[in-house]
Amino acid sequence: MSILVIDDEKGLRDMLCYALRRRRYKVRAEDSAEAGIAAARTEDFDVIICDVMMPGMNGIQALAILKSEHPATEVILVTGYPDTETAAQVMAQGAFDYLAKPYELAALCALLEKAVANKRAGALRTGTEL
């Protein structure tokens, strides 16, 4: 499974990448929505984990671009400031899920597995290759 992590908080980003790599996921990290979108244009990811609150383009804006350019890629948005209105908005825009920080790594990994299974099921339904 290939994962793109987009988060402006270096410590959190580094810790998450380390933990996911120890679980044998292929991980790439970017520190801004703009850099994450650029990475997604050059590499295929199964799942993108994107922070909502970042300087410049925020995660909600990035979600719209990512889903329009890569509709089969699952996007999980994470935030330290969760609210039901934002959750409803991002889910309506195609996010796979919306998590509040701090989250348990085991819960995130379970969600990643569900996201990949969903992506693969979609590929089977449409007859596209992964």
C-alpha positions in Angstrom: 0.0 0.0 0.0 1.4 3.4 -0.9 0.4 6.3 1.3 1.0 10.1 0.9 1.0 12.1 4.2 0.4 15.8 3.8 0.9 17.7 7.1 2.7 21.0 7.9 3.6 19.8 11.4 7.1 18.3 11.0 7.2 16.3 14.2 3.8 14.7 13.6 4.5 14.0 10.0 7.9 12.4 10.8 6.4 10.3 13.6 3.5 9.1 11.4 5.8 8.2 8.5 8.1 6.3 10.8 5.3 4.3 12.4 3.7 3.5 9.0 7.0 2.4 7.5 7.6 0.1 10.4 4.3 -1.5 9.4 5.7 -2.0 5.9 3.7 0.7 4.2 5.3 2.7 1.4 5.1 6.3 2.6 5.9 9.7 1.1 5.4 12.9 3.0 4.9 16.5 2.0 4.7 19.6 4.2 2.0 21.5 2.3 -1.2 20.9 0.2 0.5 22.3 -2.8 3.5 19.9 -2.5 1.1 17.0 -1.8 -0.9 17.7 -5.0 2.3 17.9 -7.0 3.4 14.5 -5.6 0.0 13.0 -6.4 0.5 14.2 -10.0 3.7 12.3 -10.4 3.1 9.2 -8.3 0.1 6.9 -7.7 -1.0 6.6 -4.1 -3.6 4.2 -2.6 -4.5 6.6 0.2 -3.7 10.2 1.1 -3.7 11.4 4.7 -4.1 15.1 4.7 -4.3 17.7 7.5 -7.1 20.1 7.3 -5.5 23.2 8.8 -2.3 24.2 6.9 -0.9 27.6 5.8 -1.7 28.4 2.2 -4.1 25.9 0.7 -5.9 24.0 3.4 -6.8 20.3 3.3 -10.4 20.9 2.2 -9.2 22.8 -0.9 -6.6 20.1 -1.5 -9.3 17.4 -1.2 -11.3 19.0 -4.0 -8.3 19.0 -6.4 -7.1 15.5 -5.4 -10.5 13.9 -5.9 -11.1 15.7 -9.2 -7.7 14.5 -10.5 -7.5 11.1 -8.8 -11.1 10.0 -8.1 -10.1 6.5 -7.2 -7.5 7.6 -4.6 -9.0 7.5 -1.1 -8.4 10.6 1.0 -8.5 10.7 4.8 -8.6 14.2 6.4 -7.3 14.7 9.9 -7.7 17.7 12.1 -7.0 19.0 15.6 -10.2 21.0 15.5 -13.0 18.6 14.5 -16.5 19.8 14.0 -19.6 18.1 12.5 -20.1 20.8 9.8 -16.6 20.3 8.4 -17.0 16.5 8.7 -20.2 16.6 6.7 -18.6 19.0 4.1 -15.5 16.8 3.5 -17.5 13.6 3.3 -19.8 15.2 0.7 -16.7 16.2 -1.3 -15.5 12.6 -1.4 -13.3 12.1 1.6 -13.1 8.5 2.7 -13.0 9.6 6.4 -12.4 12.4 8.8 -10.3 11.9 11.9 -9.7 14.0 15.0 -6.2 14.4 16.3 -4.8 12.8 18.3 -5.8 9.5 16.9 -4.7 5.9 17.7 -2.2 4.5 15.2 -4.0 1.1 15.3 -7.3 2.9 14.4 -5.6 4.7 11.5 -4.1 1.5 10.2 -7.5 -0.2 10.3 -8.9 2.7 8.4 -6.1 2.6 5.8 -6.9 -1.1 5.2 -10.6 -0.3 4.7 -9.7 2.5 2.3 -7.5 0.3 0.2 -10.2 -2.4 0.1 -12.7 0.2 -1.0 -10.3 1.4 -3.7 -9.8 -2.1 -5.0 -13.5 -2.9 -4.9 -14.1 0.3 -7.0 -11.5 -0.8 -9.5 -13.1 -4.2 -9.8 -16.6 -2.6 -10.3 -15.3 -0.3 -13.1 -12.8 -2.8 -14.6 -9.9 -0.5 -14.1 -6.4 -1.5 -13.1 -4.8 -0.5 -9.9 
